[in-house]
Amino acid sequence: MALPGYPHPSTRAEYDDARRRARLRETRLGRGWGRRARIGLRLSLIPLVLLGIFAQYWWLDVTPERVRLAHTEPAVIPISGPSNPRVADTAVFDLVGLGVLDATDTARALPSLAGLGSVWAVRYDNSGIDTKVIADLIVKVTDAAHVPNVVLTGHSMGGVIALEVAEHIYTESEHRVLAVILDCTPVDLHAVRAESRSQGENLARWTGWIPGARESRLLRFAVETYARHERFTGGGRYGIRFDRLGKVLDEVLHDKILETDTASNGLIEAQFRAIVAGGAIDDLRTLTEPVPGEQRPAIVFIRPRAASRDPIVDVEYSHRVLIEHAGGVNGTLLVVTTRKTRHANPIQQPEEYNDVIEHQIVPFVHRVQRDAAAAPVTPDAQRTREPSR
């Protein structure tokens, strides 16, 4: 029974449900439109959604990294003093390879370098590489310490940078470059194995296509994960071993994304482009040409005895190029082959690295230096150039 002043219950049910639904259908957006118009309306929302996602990507991923990179700068970090007072007039600078920012850990793993002089680690500018800036910084530090001689050690791609820095110091300052030590260095792009070359080319391509790619940690996360795909593919469900994938993701997240001292995408791109430019051979040619009044630097190449042990660089190719430009009867080239090492991994194999440095490289550099000092110098064989600043 309906109460006075209230509609019958069946009327309320019809009003609350059927009429409400009908009213919604009559007033909804697109009422009376054709099917194509409604589809067009829905598709028009996609750019708005994508714009919102891009805004979040730019604000949360790109902007904080761009602010951090704006405050980075190259530096040289003291590691140890010389192990012998007789080499106190020489400073050794260690430079690391692709994807690494700071050579401190590598230099500390090689205490045998102190047999050549005081040891320093080079930290790159995370926004890119300027070898002239690095060379000027080395000259400034050694001038302040009254150290006239320099030795440069470069691991992998770091050897390409070391050769260019050495060329600047050799031709533009009063300092003497006693030696350049190259650890599995690709002297040009042909020395980089195909898979590693394609990864570097893809990163360089992406950084040119995708806005903010030089700073994006999401892109770095994807690239670093893919670079380790052999560790989690080839088995399991859908061809992926998810337990191993989880470990890889955790490793990349902690070592490459959350770690503030890792190389940025922009630095990696600059490092790879240094190889692509192919200037290492020209720098090597400059360093090995006789110059009046100057000592030709010793060139040392460290490589695995079995070339297949280096999965990144074709060390046989680099070996042949180095013999062509720095070897020969009057050359200053020493090639050191190792049994256990792989690609530029002194932190993983410090014993063998320190053994060959102490017993082969240090004596060779000192012998080249003695031979150069004993060579007669004519009165007009003095080199003239602008003093270092």
Summary of the structure (lengths in Angstrom):
residues: 389
radius of gyration: 30.7
end to end distance: 104.3
largest distance: 127.6
contacts: 1200
relative contact order: 0.11
helix: 54%
strand: 14%
